[in-house]
Amino acid sequence: MRHRSSVPRRVRWLAIASLAGAAGCGVDSLDTDVTTSLELPEAMTALRVRVALGDITVGTHEGERSLRIEGRLRRSAADPDDFEALAAIRFVPELRPTEEPGVYEFATPSAPAGVDPARSAIIFRAYLSLPAGLAIDVATQRGTLEARSRKAPVKLRTGLGELVVRDTQASADIATLDGKVFVVGHRGALVAQSGDPERPTLSGGAIVARVDELAAEGVQLRTNGPSLQIDLPADGDFELDAAVTKSAVGKLGIRNGFGLPVLAEGEGHRCRGRVGRGGPSVRLELHSGWLSIPSRSVPPNAGGTVSK
């Protein structure tokens, strides 16, 4: 029986990344280009993407109802037998219906039983494109995920890696157990999290968000640290509740451009209050570091109405 590694998950993922990129070091690798277009079923309203390891960007195209895929699948293993098992896996891109009505799944293969997960990997890096009005739900154990110009709900999950959301006009629900989060030009409800709540000093990453238009569901951001910044419309109407659990000694942990008072609370600070006429809730939680809430002017919405 082959020995299975007991090293921590983060260390194992970093080792896999090094393994996948290695060349000429006793590691066998097989790269396969994946370029195709899949017709979308008429009943399809959402795409679920499941990738064991890899970087996925989901963009938008107009016209035909299709899922366009441009990517590369890499199989790597340090053990010859493991590599043979990975190389034998046949991958044909397809959309499969799920138990949820209207939701179809695109998934890449995982390593078969018996292959050492600490010394082998199947990694998929790709750009996917589909019409803007379809919801997306993308998840990977390790890798960067990005959504661009979507007009339907976005859900992103990664165990280790960055998350990026650009120019979206619908709700976004995104989370990484360890990595930075960037949200740019967002219009709609937003929930974002970085870091494992059970490991506040060992995981997390900065969150930087620019929200151009708030939805009724509001905004909820949480990170272990080291910083959280959210740009909000200067003429916005919302209820703010921002908290830093541990601020730098002798420093104000929260800065805001709306003139709201910042009060000491335990080892950190809290800022609460109504902006404008009030309305959507903006809740910000930072375990340790600096929290900034600047206000700024936002140009009129040229992209249409926000979808829920």
N, C-alpha and C positions, 0 to 999 in steps of 0.2 A: 504493500500500500504506500502510495506516495505521501510524503509529509506535507501537511498544510500549514501555511504560515499563520502565526498569531499576532503579527505586528499590527499596530493601529491602522484603522481604515485610511486616514489621510496619508500616512506614510506609504501604505500599499498602493494607493492611487498614484502618488508621485512616482513610485517605482515603475508602475505600469506605463506611465507617460514616458519615462526615460527609455523603457524597453521598446515601446512602439517607435520611438525616434532613432533608435540605435541602428547602426549599419557597420558591418564588418567587425562585429564584436561577439560572434558566436550566436547571434540572434537571427532566426529565419523570419522573413517578412514577405507578405504577398499583398500587393496593392491592386485593387480592381476599380476602374472608373465606373461610376453609376450615373448615367445620363439618360433620362427618359421622361415621358409625359403620360400620366394616367388620367383617363376620363373620370370625372366625378359622377357618382350616382345622383339621379334626380332628387332622391330623398335626403341627400347628405346636407347637414347643417353645420357640422363641426368636424375638425380633423384632430385626432389624437396621434401624437408621435412618441414612440418609445425607443430610445437608443441606450444601450448599456453604457458606452463611453463615447464621447464625441462632441463636436461643436456644430450647432445647428442655427442657421439664420432663416427666419420665415419672412418672406417679402410678399409683394402684391403684384398681380398683373390684371389687366382688363381683357375683356373679350371672352375667349373660350373657357368653359367650366372644366378646368383641368388642374392637376397637381404636377408642376414641373419640378424635376429633381436634377440637380447638378452636384455630384459629390464623388467621394472616394471612400471605399471600404478597405481598411487595412487589417490583415491578420498577422499577428506576431507571436512568437513563442521561443523561449530559450531551450526548451526540450524538444528534440526531433519528433518524438511520438505525439506530443501535444500539437506541434505544428502540422503534422500530417492530419490530425483530427480536425483542426481548424480549416486547413486547405480543402478538406472534403466537403465542407458545408456549402450547399448551393443557396445562393441568394437571388431571388427574383422579386423585385419591388412590386407590391400589390396593396390594395386597399381592402381591408376586411371589416365587415360590419361588427359592431360590438353589441353588448346587452342593452346599451342605451339607444333609444330611437334617434335616428339621424346622425349618430356619431360613428365615424369610420376610422380605423386605425392603420397607420403605416409604421411598421416596426422593422428593426434590423435584428439579425440573429445574435444569440448569446452563445458563450462557450458551452460546449456539451459537458455532461457529467464526466468526471474523471480527469478533466484538464485542470492543471494547477492555475488558479486565478491570480496567484502572486507572481507568476512567471510567464503569463500569456495575456493576450488582449485582442478583442475585436473592437476597432474604433471606426466610427463613421463621422466624416466631416462633410457638411453639405449645405447648399443653398436651396431652400424649398420656396416655391411660389404658388399662390392660389388666389382666387378672387377675394377682395377685401371684406366682403360681407359674411364670410364663414368664420366661426369661432375656432380658436386653436388651443390645444392643450399639449405642451411639449415637456418631456421629462428625460433626464439622464442622470446616471450616478456621478459622472464627472465630466465637466466641459462647460464651455461658454454658450449661452443661449441668447438669441436676439430676435425681436419682433419689430417689423417696420410697416408703417402706414396701414395698420389694421383698423377696420370699422366694425368689428364684432369682438366679443370678449376674448381676452388673452390670459392664458394661464401658463406659467413657466416654473419648472422645478429643477434644481441641480443640487447634487450633494456637495460638490466642490467646484467652484467656477464663478465667473462673472455673469450678470444678467443685464441686458440692454433692451430698453423699450423706446422706440422713436416714432413720433408723429402718429400716435394712436388716438382714436376717437370712440372709445368704448371702455368698459371696465377692464382693469388689469389686476391680476392676482399673481404675484411673483415671489419666489423664495429661494434662497441659497443657504446651505448650512455653513458655508465658509467662502466668502468672496464679495467683491464690490457690486453695487447696484447703480445703474445709470438710467434715469428716465428723462426724456427730452421731448418737449412739445406735446404733453399729454392732455387730453380733454376727456374727462370721465372719472368714474370712481377708481381709486387706487389703493391696493394693499400690497406692501412690500416688506420683506423681512430678510435680514442677513445675520447668520450666526445661530448656533444651537443654544437655546435658552438654558440648557443644563450645563453648558461649558462657556460661560460668559467671558472668561479670560483667555480662552484658547481658540476661539473661533469668531468669525464676524468679518465685516468690512465696511468701508464707508458707503453711505447712501447719498447720492446727489440726484435731486428730482426737480424738474421744472414743470409745474402744472399750469396750463394756460386757461383751463376752465374746470371748475368744480362741478361734480354731479351731486345729486341729493344724498347718495350713499357716503359721500365724503372721502377722506383720506386717512389711512392708518399705516404708519411707518415705524419699524422697530429694528434696531441693530445693537449688537454688543459694543460696537465701536470700530474705529476711533472717532468718527465724525458723522454727523447727519446734517444735510442742508436741503431745504426745500424752498424754492422760489414760488411765491404765490402772487396772483394778480393784486395790484395796489388798490383796485376798486372792488375787491372781492367781499363777499358776505359769508362769514363762517364763524364757528365756535372753536377756539383753539385750546388745546390741552397738551402742553409739551413738558417733558420731564427728562432730566439727566440724573441718574442714580448716584454717580460719582463724578464730581467736577474736579478740575485741577485745584490744588490747595491755593486759597487766596484769590482765585479767579472766578469770574462770572461764567457759568457753564452754558448760558442761553443768551443769544442775541436776537432781537427781532426788530423788524422795520415797521411795525404797526403801533408802537408806543405803548404796548402792554407791559404791566409791571412784572418783574422777575423776582421771585422770592426764594430764599434759602429753604431747603427741605432735606433734612438729614445731612448726608455728605454731598448732596447735589443741589439742584435748583428746579423750580417749577414755574411755568408761565401759563396762566389761564385767562381767558377773557373773550368777549364778543368783539368781532371785527365787523364794521358796517352794521347791517341789520341782523347779523347772526345767520343761522341756517345750518348748512352741512357741518358735520363734525370733522375737525382735523386733529388727529391724535398722533403724537410723536413721542417715541420712547427710545432713549439712548442709555445704555448701561454705563459707559465711561467715555468721556471725551468732550467734544464741542458740538453744540447744536445751534444752527443758524437758520433764521427765518426771514430772509430779505423780502421786500415788496418790490414789484416792478410793473411797468406798463406792459400790457399785452395787446398786440395788434388784433383787429377784428378777425373772427373765425372765417377763414376763406375755404375751410374744408367741409363745411356742412354741419349738420346737427349731431350732437353726441348720442351714441346708442348705448343702451343699457346692456 
